Amino acid sequence: MTELETRNLTIRFGGHVAVDAVSCVFRPGELTAIVGPNGAGKTTYFNLISGQLTATAGEVLLNGNNITRLSAPARTRAGIGRAFQLTNLFPGLSVMENVRLAIQSAAGVHYDMLRPWMRHTELIARADAVLERVALAPKRNTPASALSHGDQRKLEVALMIALEPAIFMFDEPTAGMSVDEVPVVLDLIAQLKRDASKIILLVEHKMDVVRSLADRIIVLHNGKLVADGAPAEVIASPVVQEAYLGSFGEKAA
């Protein structure tokens, strides 16, 4: 069973402590929303887990193994999948080629002049299945750069699915989306939740999104973990009511 843990995870930028000794355990079958006002340290905490930043102190553990000093690519290979606030795609390649590269990487298949990609029919079938799952099959030959913002976010989810991670990390997945595009991405995340073997972490400002998806909420404030529990319990807690509910309400509106 997959388990992700941070122990006293800390990062300092000069005299500023952006994440301050955060200890938390994440387990399969649970979607945890990480919330807090701007500047609370949410994305920085994400970056420490996924390897974009290196901790000043503390540890990141995956299945009991210390991965604190592993690079971001090494953590991806270990099973941590990350989607960013800004889409992270190959814009000049088609939708299919983007997914194909992720499938190829996950399968450990390297370029072979004697066996072109199109001969890997089993991998092509897997890529097509992923595109069907995210409702992008009709756009399989469209360049990623020509997709709408919402479809680009769907493609990012497709790339994560193709990599078959044990842990899915979403950093404000609905940021910049139109009202019509938001439900599609939220439905994709809801589908991923049905797999009880996966851990899902979500940074999100919109409390309606958090309420609809989260099994658990943790709250960061000034880099510190100040609340952790079931959504109703955390939202009703005095610290959240006093410090955060107003700003969340504005974002949700």
C-alpha positions in Angstrom: 0.0 0.0 0.0 1.4 3.4 -1.0 2.0 5.9 1.7 3.4 9.5 1.4 4.6 11.3 4.5 6.3 14.6 5.3 8.1 15.0 8.6 8.9 18.5 9.9 9.2 19.6 6.2 10.7 23.1 6.1 12.1 25.5 3.6 13.6 28.9 4.2 14.3 31.7 1.6 16.7 33.9 3.4 15.0 34.9 6.6 11.5 33.9 5.4 10.2 30.4 6.4 7.8 29.5 3.6 7.0 26.0 4.9 7.5 25.5 8.6 7.9 22.0 10.0 4.9 20.5 8.3 4.2 16.8 9.3 1.5 15.0 7.5 0.7 11.4 6.3 -1.3 10.8 3.1 -2.8 7.4 2.3 -4.6 5.7 -0.6 -8.3 6.2 -1.2 -8.2 9.7 0.1 -8.3 13.1 -1.7 -6.7 15.7 0.5 -7.3 19.4 -0.3 -4.6 21.8 0.8 -6.1 25.2 1.5 -5.1 28.5 2.9 -4.9 32.2 1.9 -2.4 33.5 -0.7 1.2 33.2 0.6 0.3 30.4 3.0 2.9 28.0 1.5 0.5 25.6 -0.4 2.3 25.5 -3.7 5.7 25.6 -2.0 4.7 22.6 0.0 3.6 20.9 -3.2 7.0 21.8 -4.8 8.8 20.2 -1.9 6.8 17.0 -2.2 7.3 16.7 -6.0 10.9 17.8 -6.0 10.8 21.2 -7.7 12.3 22.6 -4.5 14.8 21.0 -2.0 13.9 21.2 1.7 16.0 23.1 4.1 15.1 20.6 6.8 12.8 17.7 7.4 12.0 14.7 5.2 9.7 13.4 2.4 9.0 9.7 2.7 7.4 7.4 0.1 6.5 4.0 1.3 9.0 4.5 4.2 11.9 5.4 1.9 13.5 8.8 2.3 13.2 10.6 -1.1 14.0 14.1 0.2 17.1 14.5 -2.0 15.7 12.8 -5.1 15.2 15.0 -8.2 11.8 15.7 -9.6 12.2 13.2 -12.5 13.3 10.5 -10.1 10.2 11.2 -8.0 8.1 10.9 -11.1 9.6 7.5 -11.8 8.9 6.6 -8.2 5.2 7.2 -8.7 4.5 10.9 -8.0 2.5 12.6 -10.7 2.2 16.4 -10.7 0.0 18.8 -12.7 0.9 22.5 -12.5 -1.1 25.8 -12.4 0.3 26.5 -15.9 0.0 23.7 -18.4 3.2 21.7 -18.9 2.8 20.2 -22.4 4.8 19.8 -25.6 2.9 22.6 -27.6 4.2 21.7 -31.0 3.2 18.0 -30.8 -0.3 16.6 -31.3 -2.5 15.5 -28.5 -1.8 11.8 -29.4 2.0 12.4 -29.5 2.0 14.1 -26.0 0.2 11.0 -24.5 2.3 8.6 -26.6 5.5 10.0 -25.1 4.1 9.6 -21.6 3.0 6.0 -22.3 6.4 5.2 -23.9 8.2 6.6 -20.9 6.1 4.6 -18.4 6.7 1.5 -20.5 10.4 2.1 -20.6 10.4 1.9 -24.4 13.2 3.9 -26.0 13.6 5.1 -29.6 14.5 2.3 -31.9 15.2 3.0 -35.6 14.5 -0.7 -36.4 11.1 -0.6 -34.7 9.3 2.7 -35.3 6.7 3.8 -32.8 3.8 2.9 -35.0 4.7 -0.8 -34.6 4.1 -0.6 -30.9 0.4 -1.4 -31.4 -0.2 -2.3 -27.7 1.1 1.1 -26.5 -0.9 2.9 -29.2 -4.0 1.1 -27.9 -3.2 2.3 -24.3 -2.7 5.9 -25.5 -6.1 5.8 -27.3 -7.7 4.4 -24.2 -6.4 7.3 -22.1 -7.6 9.8 -24.7 -11.1 8.2 -24.6 -11.0 8.5 -20.8 -10.4 12.2 -20.9 -12.7 12.9 -23.8 -9.9 14.0 -26.1 -10.0 11.2 -28.7 -11.7 13.5 -31.4 -8.7 15.9 -31.0 -6.0 13.2 -31.1 -4.3 14.9 -34.1 -4.7 18.5 -32.9 -1.5 20.3 -31.8 -1.5 20.9 -28.0 -1.0 24.6 -28.7 -4.3 24.8 -30.5 -6.4 23.4 -27.6 -8.5 25.5 -25.4 -7.2 26.1 -21.9 -9.7 23.6 -20.6 -8.6 20.9 -23.1 -5.0 21.6 -22.2 -5.8 20.9 -18.6 -7.5 17.7 -19.6 -4.4 16.8 -21.6 -2.3 17.3 -18.5 -4.5 14.9 -16.6 -4.1 12.5 -19.6 -0.3 12.7 -19.3 -0.5 11.9 -15.6 -2.8 9.0 -16.1 -0.5 7.7 -18.9 2.5 7.7 -16.4 0.5 5.5 -14.1 1.5 7.2 -10.8 0.5 6.1 -7.4 0.1 9.8 -6.3 -1.8 12.5 -8.3 -1.0 16.1 -7.4 -3.2 18.9 -8.8 -2.2 22.6 -8.2 -5.3 24.7 -8.8 -6.6 22.6 -11.7 -9.5 24.9 -12.5 -7.4 28.1 -12.6 -8.1 30.3 -15.6 -11.0 28.1 -16.8 -14.3 29.2 -18.1 -17.5 28.1 -16.2 -18.2 25.5 -18.9 -14.7 23.9 -18.7 -14.5 23.5 -14.9 -17.0 20.6 -14.6 -15.1 18.5 -17.1 -11.8 18.6 -15.2 -13.5 18.1 -11.8 -15.3 15.0 -13.2 -11.9 13.6 -14.3 -10.5 14.1 -10.8 -13.7 12.5 -9.4 -13.1 9.5 -11.7 -9.5 9.1 -10.4 -10.9 9.1 -6.8 -12.8 5.9 -7.5 -9.5 4.1 -7.6 -8.9 3.4 -3.9 -5.2 2.6 -4.5 -4.4 6.2 -5.4 -3.4 9.2 -3.3 -4.7 12.5 -4.6 -3.5 15.9 -3.3 -5.3 19.1 -4.4 -4.4 22.7 -3.9 -7.5 24.8 -4.6 -8.8 28.2 -3.6 -12.5 27.6 -4.6 -14.3 26.2 -1.6 -17.2 24.8 -3.7 -14.6 22.6 -5.5 -13.0 21.6 -2.2 -16.4 20.6 -0.7 -17.3 18.6 -3.8 -14.1 16.5 -4.0 -12.2 16.5 -0.7 -12.3 13.6 1.8 -9.9 15.6 4.0 -8.7 19.2 4.3 -5.4 20.5 5.7 -5.0 24.2 6.2 -1.7 26.1 6.0 -1.1 29.5 7.4 2.3 31.3 7.2 3.8 28.0 6.3 2.4 26.1 9.3 -0.1 23.3 9.4 -3.0 24.8 11.5 -5.9 22.4 10.8 -6.3 18.8 9.5 -9.5 16.7 9.3 -12.8 16.0 7.7 -14.1 18.9 5.5 -17.1 19.8 7.7 -15.0 19.7 10.8 -12.2 21.8 9.4 -14.5 24.4 7.7 -16.4 24.8 11.0 -13.3 25.1 13.1 -12.8 28.5 14.8 -9.3 29.0 13.2 -10.7 28.6 9.7 -13.9 30.5 10.4 -11.9 33.4 11.8 -8.9 33.5 9.4 -9.9 32.0 6.1 -13.6 31.6 5.4 -14.0 35.1 4.1 -11.2 34.9 1.6 -12.4 31.4 0.5 -15.9 32.8 0.0 -14.6 35.6 -2.2 -12.7 33.1 -4.3 -15.6 30.8 -4.7 -17.9 33.6 -5.7 
